[in-house]
Amino acid sequence: MTTAERQAILTIAIAAAFADGTKGERERDEVRRVAESLALGPEINPAALIQDVLLKRVSLPQLAAQLSSAELRQLAFELAVGVCDADGLRNDAETRFLAELGGALGLTQPQMVEPAAVADALVTTPLEAAAPAANEAELDKAILNAAILNGALELLPQSMASLAIIPLQMRLVYRIGKAHGYELDRGHIKDFLAAAGVGLTGQYLEEIGRKLVGGLFGKAAGRLVGSLARGATGMAFSFATTYALGHLAKRYYAGGRTMTAQMLKDAFADLLGQAKTVQSQMQPQIEQQARTIDVARIVQLVRES
């Protein structure tokens, strides 16, 4: 994948983040944070790409023309679907954006419908977990298992695998809240994640940036698949974020939801440091799980977790 292709795909993803037309301050802050955190190298400036999108200096046909293969065009569309659905089921403006993008990329209707259907199924999966935890030890085990699974998903090259990470994190928070007597809805969980400093759209864009830079997408017979990718940075991030969110939720709901936004941010930062140590110990389990995940059953995997 060339620098121009990586830049085009990232610009399409940023455009998807602003596709709903609201350009609210929270969304601006979230994408700005992505621009600051993505280690894309000097040849790509995410902040400049954001300005290009906001000032309409680039068009979807221009960006599509920079993608040299059918695989990369399909990848760009799937990542845009993931961004649009990261914070919930897409709205009419986002649906129109995806239709325009699919047309610019020259995709067929089935090529657009399939990833959209998977994304819709993931973001609308009920939060209710199949097996509620009965005690603290079970909650700790659930947090570790979720972190291992999300670390494993980050190792896979398929974009749909990354799309499952956020629903799994939301279900984990729901499960922890319920174990402490709170019946949470999606809105509350999104606010909790945002208060901790983990925006949904921004988190997904960060995953895209790491995978593009790391070259985790390998071409193969009409699909972007391949052997186990070596994405240590992304795996560590997804494991640590999930692990820290789980333990932060445990602390928050066990304490009666009395922590302020600043307390949540500070505690989350501290837990991230602890999570990185745990991740290094769990790396063999993460890599083993990555080898056994059937991405074709990704929706079922989320529902069962």
Salt bridges, closest charged atoms under 4 A:
ASP29 OD1 - ARG32 NH1 2.58
GLU43 OE2 - ARG6 NH2 3.45
ASP52 OD1 - ARG57 NE 2.86
GLU78 OE2 - ARG223 NH1 3.48
ASP85 OD1 - ARG90 NH1 3.11
ASP120 OD1 - ARG90 NH1 2.53
GLU128 OE1 - LYS178 NZ 2.75
GLU136 OE2 - HIS180 NE2 3.49
GLU136 OE1 - LYS250 NZ 3.42
ASP140 OD1 - LYS250 NZ 2.44
GLU154 OE1 - ARG210 NH2 3.18
GLU154 OE2 - LYS211 NZ 3.80
ASP191 OD1 - ARG26 NH1 3.74
GLU206 OE2 - ARG33 NH1 2.72
GLU304 OE2 - ARG297 NH2 3.68
